[in-house]
Amino acid sequence: MTDDLSDDELLAALGASPEPKSKSSRTPREARIIAGFEDILRFHEEHDRLPQHGADRDIFERIYATRLDALRKQPESRTLLADLDKHGWLDGADVGEVADDLDDDALLAALDAKSTDPGDDISTLKHVRTRAEVNAAEEVARRSPCKDFEKFDPLFEQVRQDLEAGTRETRVFELKSEIDVGRFFIVGGQIAYVAEKDSEYTNNQGRRDARLRVIFDNGTESNMLMRSLQRSLHSENEGGGKTGRRITEPVAGPLFSNVAELKDVESGTIYVLRSLSDHPEIESNRKLLHKIGVTGNDVEARISNAKFDPTFLLADVEVMTTYKLYNINRNKLENLLHRFFSPVRLDIEIADRFGNPVKPREWFLVPLTAIEDAVQLIQAGTISEYRYDPETARIEQIVPE
């Protein structure tokens, strides 16, 4: 074999063929078309609908709607986006007169708007900083005045007083399961209250969602999706901001005493937990299923390894409320509470990490309000005069025969 063979000849001698030279897979215009359609996909995922036209719509939604119309008019764009268009949004639509060019200035012109800089594309308009800010602006635009705000204003005032007094605190929002009726959050610098929640359903992406009525302390409200609120809270925590917060439930004072005196000896804490397990049976009873326990240690330390402990149903838990104990035998108190709610004790057997069967004994299908009532009866020393009725899910006074 001679030294002057070309590369292709050398490859042929070895039984190989030269690889074709790589070509740029997308032109700048094609990349821009794909990016524009991905904006529409994100909008649909966030709002569970396609963007729509209308003067009352947010500017971004109107831009996405105009862009979708333009894509439908262009056969080459429909071919380019065939793999992304899983729902067939680009087929067979009557769109009327829309600019053929997908340039952002053309889109803005179709909306009688003007770009602040001819060189800018829609993702870098001067009033847009980040995707989180875009989402926040869209959400604020969708809020409307709360017509019955007088019902909710006292709740916000009480929460502010509780935060100042230290009976409530804020912590970084983490889990979607925290979003439920009666919960308070801080989003966009405002206190938000979940007043209503429709039945949960599975969206097109196979994720659980539900429609909420959320009231804000500035007198507005929003009929938003649970996943939208979750995204808003998470987006505020990106980059170390940590401003998307959950406001905790009030912490009760010492049992049998409003103020602990010097002679009092702290003997433990009653804690009430809610499971964050995604097990179907547990998830379907989440609002009723509570763990009632008493510990002499720090509650947070007690639950730190909950997801590895069958006592906690091998899942993380949420602290619903706690009560400080003074001068009381915590074991006897725990047995009293468990005996009182024994008719609704959860009957379940799970395997620990070694495969051994475990039957947790501290979980009860009882509403949180009933547990709070029971603690008050213990504090008053009259719990022996009452019983828990599983049929009505209420504590009733025992009537002598």
C-alpha positions, -999 to 999 in steps of 0.1 A, spaced: 0 0 0 15 33 -11 19 63 12 1 86 -12 -34 70 -8 -61 95 1 -81 92 33 -111 78 13 -89 53 -4 -75 41 29 -109 37 43 -120 17 12 -89 -6 16 -101 -12 52 -136 -20 41 -150 12 56 -168 42 40 -162 78 50 -188 93 73 -208 121 57 -198 155 69 -222 168 95 -245 195 85 -263 220 106 -296 203 115 -316 234 118 -316 268 102 -320 298 125 -356 302 113 -364 266 119 -349 268 154 -371 299 161 -402 281 148 -395 252 172 -388 275 201 -421 294 195 -441 262 194 -424 250 227 -437 282 243 -473 272 232 -467 237 247 -456 252 280 -486 275 280 -509 245 275 -492 225 303 -496 254 327 -532 263 319 -546 231 305 -558 249 274 -546 265 242 -538 303 241 -567 324 230 -573 358 213 -591 386 231 -584 421 244 -590 408 279 -562 382 275 -527 387 287 -502 400 261 -482 368 262 -513 346 256 -523 368 227 -489 365 212 -489 327 216 -524 325 200 -513 346 170 -482 325 167 -503 293 167 -525 307 139 -494 315 118 -480 280 123 -513 265 111 -511 285 79 -476 273 69 -473 237 56 -435 237 61 -439 246 97 -465 219 103 -441 194 87 -412 207 109 -433 204 141 -450 171 133 -431 152 160 -439 179 187 -475 183 176 -488 152 195 -523 167 199 -527 177 162 -532 214 170 -517 224 137 -541 205 114 -573 217 97 -577 251 114 -594 281 98 -572 310 110 -581 339 88 -555 366 80 -523 362 99 -488 373 90 -469 346 72 -436 356 87 -431 343 123 -408 372 132 -417 385 166 -421 420 153 -448 407 128 -465 389 157 -466 421 177 -478 441 147 -507 417 144 -516 426 179 -512 464 172 -482 463 195 -446 474 189 -414 458 199 -392 480 221 -362 471 200 -362 458 164 -334 434 173 -352 418 203 -371 386 201 -401 379 223 -381 363 251 -360 394 256 -386 422 256 -373 449 280 -400 443 306 -393 406 307 -365 394 329 -371 356 336 -396 329 330 -406 331 367 -414 368 363 -434 361 331 -455 334 350 -460 358 379 -472 386 355 -496 362 338 -510 351 371 -515 386 384 -533 396 352 -558 367 357 -568 378 392 -601 395 398 -616 415 427 -629 392 455 -665 402 459 -669 386 494 -635 396 507 -651 408 540 -654 370 549 -617 365 544 -601 397 557 -604 386 594 -585 354 585 -556 373 570 -555 397 600 -554 367 624 -526 351 604 -506 383 606 -511 384 644 -502 348 647 -470 353 628 -461 383 649 -468 364 681 -448 334 669 -477 309 671 -474 305 633 -442 305 613 -432 304 576 -411 278 559 -400 272 523 -427 255 502 -417 220 491 -445 196 483 -477 199 462 -495 179 489 -492 209 512 -517 227 489 -552 221 505 -583 240 516 -576 262 546 -539 265 540 -520 298 538 -490 306 516 -468 336 507 -465 340 469 -455 372 451 -451 389 484 -488 384 493 -505 361 517 -526 336 497 -555 315 512 -569 284 496 -606 288 501 -619 261 478 -607 231 459 -625 211 433 -622 173 429 -587 162 417 -583 148 382 -555 135 360 -544 160 333 -531 152 298 -496 148 311 -508 121 336 -504 144 366 -528 151 394 -544 185 394 -574 204 407 -590 238 403 -586 261 433 -602 293 445 -573 313 460 -579 345 479 -551 371 483 -547 396 511 -549 425 487 -585 418 480 -582 398 448 -588 362 440 -578 337 413 -595 305 399 -562 288 394 -549 252 390 -532 235 419 -501 229 397 -500 266 387 -498 276 424 -472 250 430 -451 263 401 -454 299 413 -442 289 448 -413 268 434 -403 295 409 -398 320 437 -374 296 454 -352 292 424 -317 308 426 -317 309 464 -346 334 468 -367 312 491 -396 336 490 -423 311 482 -434 301 517 -459 279 534 -475 294 566 -477 267 592 -507 260 614 -509 276 649 -489 259 676 -509 255 708 -496 266 742 -486 244 772 -512 218 782 -529 226 816 -512 260 816 -512 291 795 -477 300 806 -451 276 820 -439 287 854 -404 282 868 -415 252 889 -430 234 859 -411 206 844 -414 201 806 -423 164 801 -429 162 763 -449 171 733 -481 158 718 -477 159 680 -503 153 653 -489 143 619 -504 138 584 -488 113 560 -475 125 526 -475 90 512 -486 86 476 -501 51 484 -537 52 469 -554 42 501 -535 67 522 -538 94 497 -575 90 494 -579 94 532 -552 121 537 -575 147 553 -587 122 579 -557 100 586 -535 114 614 -508 100 636 -511 109 673 -480 106 693 -462 119 723 -424 123 725 -399 136 750 -376 147 722 -377 173 695 -405 166 671 -385 175 640 -358 151 651 -384 124 658 -397 126 622 -364 133 604 -362 97 590 -399 91 586 -397 78 551 -375 49 563 -396 41 594 -427 18 590 -441 35 621 -445 66 598 -459 44 569 -425 47 552 -432 82 539 -425 118 548 -450 135 571 -463 169 578 -467 183 614 -503 195 617 -501 207 653 -482 203 686 -489 207 723 -463 212 750 -467 191 781 -457 201 816 -459 180 848 -477 151 832 -468 114 824 -465 114 786 -469 76 783 -502 76 802 -514 106 782 -505 89 749 -524 57 759 -554 78 769 -556 95 735 -551 62 717 -578 45 737 -602 74 731 -598 71 693 -594 33 692 -627 28 672 -611 45 642 -575 31 645 -561 24 611 -558 -14 605 -529 -18 582 -498 -40 580 -467 -30 561 -433 -46 556 -402 -29 570 -370 -26 549 -360 -61 560 -394 -76 549 -407 -81 584 -445 -73 589 -452 -42 610 -486 -29 622 -484 8 630 -507 15 660 -506 54 662 -526 62 630 -563 71 632 -590 80 607 -601 111 626 -605 148 616 -579 172 631 -607 192 648 -618 161 668 -582 157 680 -580 193 691 -613 189 709 -600 158 727 -570 177 739 -592 205 753 -612 179 772 -581 165 787 -570 200 797 -604 205 813 -602 171 830 -636 160 816 -626 136 788 -640 106 807 -675 121 802 -672 119 764 -667 94 736 -658 96 700 -685 85 676 -671 71 643 -705 75 625 -707 113 630 -669 118 633 -676 139 664 -670 138 701 -702 133 720 -711 135 757 -719 101 773 -756 101 783 -761 80 816 -785 51 811 
